[in-house]
Amino acid sequence: MNKKKVTFADIAKYTNFSKTTISRYFNNPDSLTVENQEKIAKALKNLGYHENKLAKVLANGKSEFIGIIVPNLYLHYYAEMLNQILSTYGEHNYKFLVFVGDNNKETEQKYIKELLAYKIEGLIVLSHTLSSKELESYHIPVVTIERESIHVCGVCTDNYMGGVQAASLLIKNNCSKLIHINSKTPEYVPAYGRIRGFEDTCVSNNIPYNIITADFGNSYTSTVEQIRQIFDQIEEAGSGKKGIFLSNDTYANIFLNIVIQKYGTLPSSYRLVGFDNSPIASEAIIPITTIGQQIEKMAQNALELLVLQMDEMKKRIPEPLKEPLHRQITPVLIRRDTTD
């Protein structure tokens, strides 16, 4: 039997089941008893059956593909999150189709249509371009990561706590003024919590502070230029020990490099904290203190929520979630050489 292609007829003959029953095993296993499922699974192993993935997709429309949309890959956070999501293949056996949206709504809508044409079973969205209401309208399982998710399932960090942790550490470092650098972030986006946590901590401790928001563009080059301008503004503002909290580790590493280009090292007048704990923070020329998002844990939770929905859709009578599920992951302060 191992020398030729094993067919449903071969499996039916071996198990004494009908070909219809064998087909149900592949396309609707819940319709069979656990005992019969185990008998067929054992037969497949004994016969050396190799599943025809394309035929299965044509038969039941289940591709075992998950679509992913990220806004960019130059921010190390997105690259590391993508790496962690892809590493779940061994656990969940889903494959991934990845698109980079570049913050363009029309482009992302086009990508989703293409993903749907590939019969994806679920969608993971990290970009902020499409509202969760629109994502819900596609009627497939969706999980978002670190973005607005009112109408779909989502995973995010406790960003407010992260802002509190960063500001508190810089205050303990005896900084005379605290500065938070972030992109222009709407209040409904989870990452806005970093701004609120930072601000509330400064106010409650009566510490002078400034929040600088800017448009960093969609490329590494534009980001470097914008942060260089911000650094020049901070330099012109006067002396004193400045505590800088940047909204991600890519920004923090760029800022650190600009400081070192001017001073040759990180002077005592600057203390830096990033956010994410992406590899660039630990591998920087001076390892950067950061608020760790536990990216691996976030990726695992996102896949768990998505698989939960996808498994439900495979049942004869699916029962969709009554309300979207949301999980919040606690951040972890990781002290390195850019703080005392």
C-alpha positions in Angstrom: 0.0 0.0 0.0 2.9 2.4 0.7 4.0 2.2 -2.9 0.9 3.7 -4.3 -1.3 6.7 -3.5 -3.7 5.7 -0.7 -7.3 6.7 -1.6 -10.5 7.1 0.5 -11.6 3.7 -1.0 -8.4 2.1 0.5 -9.1 3.6 3.9 -12.7 2.6 3.8 -11.8 -1.0 2.9 -9.2 -1.1 5.7 -11.5 0.2 8.4 -14.8 -1.3 7.2 -16.3 2.2 7.1 -18.0 3.8 4.1 -16.2 6.3 1.9 -18.7 8.9 3.2 -17.6 8.3 6.7 -14.0 8.7 5.7 -14.8 12.0 4.0 -16.6 13.2 7.1 -13.4 12.4 9.1 -11.5 14.9 7.0 -14.1 17.5 6.5 -16.3 17.4 9.6 -14.6 15.2 12.3 -17.0 16.3 15.0 -19.7 14.4 13.3 -18.0 11.1 14.2 -17.5 9.5 17.6 -14.1 9.9 19.2 -13.7 6.1 19.0 -14.3 6.1 15.2 -11.9 9.1 14.7 -9.2 7.2 16.5 -9.8 4.1 14.4 -9.5 6.1 11.2 -6.4 8.0 12.4 -4.7 4.7 13.2 -5.6 3.4 9.8 -4.1 6.5 8.1 -0.8 5.9 9.9 -0.7 2.2 9.1 -1.5 2.8 5.4 1.1 5.6 5.1 -1.5 8.0 4.0 -0.3 11.5 2.8 -3.0 14.1 2.9 -3.6 16.1 -0.3 -3.8 19.6 1.1 -5.1 21.1 -2.2 -7.9 18.6 -2.4 -8.9 19.3 1.2 -9.1 23.0 0.5 -11.3 22.4 -2.6 -13.5 20.0 -0.6 -14.2 22.0 2.5 -12.8 25.5 2.0 -10.4 25.2 5.0 -6.9 26.3 3.9 -5.1 26.2 7.3 -3.8 29.6 6.4 -3.9 32.7 8.6 -3.5 36.2 7.2 -1.3 38.8 8.9 -1.2 42.5 8.3 1.6 44.6 9.8 2.1 48.4 9.3 5.8 48.1 8.7 8.9 46.0 9.5 11.5 48.8 10.2 10.2 49.1 13.8 11.8 46.2 15.5 8.6 45.6 17.6 6.7 44.5 14.5 9.5 42.3 13.2 9.9 40.5 16.6 6.1 40.1 17.0 5.9 38.6 13.5 8.8 36.3 14.3 7.0 35.1 17.5 3.7 34.5 15.6 5.4 32.5 12.9 7.1 30.4 15.5 3.8 29.0 16.7 3.5 26.8 13.6 4.8 23.8 15.4 2.1 24.1 18.1 -0.9 25.0 16.0 0.1 23.9 12.5 -1.3 27.0 10.8 0.6 28.6 8.0 0.8 32.4 7.4 0.4 34.9 4.6 2.0 38.2 5.5 1.3 41.6 4.1 2.9 45.0 5.0 0.3 47.8 4.8 2.4 50.9 5.1 -0.5 52.7 6.8 -2.5 52.8 3.5 -6.2 52.0 4.0 -6.9 51.2 0.3 -3.8 48.9 0.2 -4.8 47.0 3.3 -8.4 46.6 2.0 -6.9 45.1 -1.2 -4.7 42.8 0.8 -7.6 41.5 2.8 -9.6 40.8 -0.3 -6.7 38.8 -1.7 -6.3 36.9 1.6 -10.0 36.0 1.5 -9.5 34.7 -2.0 -6.9 32.4 -0.5 -9.5 31.1 1.9 -7.7 32.1 5.0 -9.3 30.8 8.2 -8.4 33.8 10.4 -6.7 37.2 10.4 -4.2 38.9 12.7 -4.0 42.7 12.4 -1.3 44.8 13.9 -1.9 47.9 11.8 -4.1 50.8 12.9 -5.5 51.8 9.5 -8.8 49.8 9.4 -11.3 50.1 12.3 -12.3 47.0 14.2 -15.9 47.7 12.9 -14.6 47.2 9.4 -12.6 44.1 10.3 -15.7 42.6 11.9 -17.6 43.1 8.6 -15.4 40.5 6.9 -17.1 37.8 9.0 -14.0 35.7 9.7 -12.2 35.2 13.0 -10.0 38.2 13.7 -7.5 39.1 16.5 -5.8 42.5 16.7 -2.6 43.2 18.6 -1.9 46.5 20.4 -4.6 48.5 18.6 -8.2 49.5 18.8 -10.4 46.3 19.1 -13.9 47.2 20.2 -15.6 44.9 17.8 -13.1 42.1 17.5 -10.9 40.1 19.8 -7.6 41.7 20.8 -4.4 41.4 22.8 -2.5 44.4 24.2 0.0 45.4 26.9 -1.1 47.3 30.0 0.3 50.4 28.5 -0.7 52.7 31.4 1.4 50.6 33.8 4.3 50.7 31.4 4.2 54.5 31.4 4.1 54.5 35.2 7.1 52.2 35.3 9.1 54.3 32.9 8.4 57.6 34.7 8.9 56.2 38.1 12.4 54.8 37.2 13.5 58.1 35.7 12.3 59.9 38.8 14.4 57.5 40.9 17.3 58.4 38.6 17.0 62.0 40.0 16.2 63.5 36.6 15.2 67.1 36.9 12.9 67.0 33.9 11.1 64.1 32.2 10.3 64.0 28.5 8.2 61.4 26.6 8.6 61.1 22.9 5.7 59.4 21.0 4.0 59.4 17.6 0.7 61.2 17.3 -1.6 58.7 19.0 -5.4 58.9 19.3 -6.7 58.4 22.8 -8.7 55.3 21.8 -5.6 53.4 20.8 -4.1 51.2 23.7 -0.6 52.7 23.3 -2.0 56.1 24.4 -1.9 54.6 27.9 1.9 55.1 27.8 1.3 58.8 27.6 -1.4 58.8 30.4 0.7 56.7 32.7 3.8 58.8 32.2 1.9 62.1 32.7 0.0 61.0 35.8 3.2 59.8 37.4 5.0 63.1 36.8 2.0 65.1 38.1 1.6 63.1 41.2 5.3 63.5 42.0 5.4 67.2 41.1 8.1 66.6 38.4 8.4 69.0 35.4 7.7 67.1 32.2 7.1 67.5 28.5 5.3 65.2 26.0 6.6 65.5 22.5 4.5 63.9 19.7 5.4 63.9 16.1 4.8 62.3 12.7 7.7 60.0 12.2 6.7 59.0 8.7 6.8 55.5 7.2 10.5 54.8 6.9 13.6 54.5 9.0 15.1 57.5 7.3 12.2 59.8 8.1 12.2 58.5 11.7 15.9 59.3 12.2 15.4 62.8 10.8 12.5 63.6 13.1 14.2 62.3 16.2 17.3 64.3 15.3 15.1 67.4 15.3 13.6 66.5 18.6 17.1 66.0 20.1 18.2 69.4 18.9 15.1 70.9 20.6 15.9 69.2 23.9 19.5 70.3 23.7 18.4 73.9 23.2 16.1 73.8 26.1 18.9 74.0 28.7 20.9 71.9 31.1 19.9 69.6 33.8 19.5 65.8 34.0 16.9 64.8 31.5 15.0 61.6 31.7 13.8 60.5 28.2 11.1 57.9 27.8 10.6 56.8 24.1 7.5 54.9 22.9 9.5 52.0 21.4 13.0 50.6 21.3 13.6 51.6 17.7 13.1 55.3 18.7 15.2 54.8 21.8 18.1 53.3 19.9 18.0 56.1 17.3 18.0 58.7 20.1 20.9 56.9 21.9 23.0 56.9 18.7 22.4 60.6 18.1 23.5 61.3 21.7 26.6 59.2 21.3 27.4 60.9 17.9 27.5 64.2 19.8 29.1 63.2 23.1 31.0 60.0 22.3 29.0 58.3 25.1 25.8 58.6 27.1 26.5 61.5 29.4 25.2 61.7 33.0 22.8 64.4 31.8 20.7 61.9 29.9 18.8 58.8 31.1 16.9 56.7 28.6 14.0 54.2 28.7 12.5 52.5 25.7 9.4 50.3 25.3 8.9 46.8 23.8 12.1 44.8 24.8 12.7 44.0 21.2 16.2 42.7 20.4 17.5 46.1 19.4 17.4 47.3 23.0 19.6 44.6 24.4 22.0 44.7 21.4 22.4 48.5 21.3 25.9 49.9 21.7 24.8 50.8 25.2 22.1 48.3 26.2 18.8 50.2 26.7 16.6 50.0 29.7 13.1 49.2 28.5 9.5 48.3 29.4 9.2 44.7 28.2 5.9 43.9 26.4 6.4 40.2 26.7 6.1 39.9 23.0 6.2 36.1 23.0 3.4 35.9 25.5 1.3 38.4 23.4 1.8 36.3 20.2 0.8 33.1 22.1 -2.4 34.8 23.4 -3.3 36.1 20.0 -3.0 32.7 18.4 -5.0 31.1 21.3 -7.9 33.6 20.7 -7.8 33.1 17.0 -7.7 29.3 17.2 -10.6 29.4 19.6 -12.7 31.2 17.0 -11.5 29.1 14.1 -12.2 25.8 15.8 -15.7 27.0 16.5 -16.2 27.8 12.9 -15.3 24.2 11.9 -18.2 22.8 13.9 -21.5 21.7 12.3 -23.4 24.4 14.2 -20.9 27.1 15.1 -21.6 29.4 18.1 -19.8 32.7 17.5 -18.6 34.6 20.5 -21.3 36.7 22.1 -18.7 39.4 22.9 -15.1 39.9 21.7 -12.5 38.6 24.1 -9.7 40.9 25.2 -6.5 40.0 27.0 -4.1 42.5 28.6 -0.5 41.5 29.3 1.4 43.0 32.2 4.7 44.8 31.2 8.0 44.1 32.8 10.6 46.7 33.6 14.0 45.6 32.3 16.9 47.7 33.7 20.0 48.1 31.5 22.9 50.6 31.1 20.9 53.7 30.0 19.6 54.2 33.6 21.3 54.1 37.0 
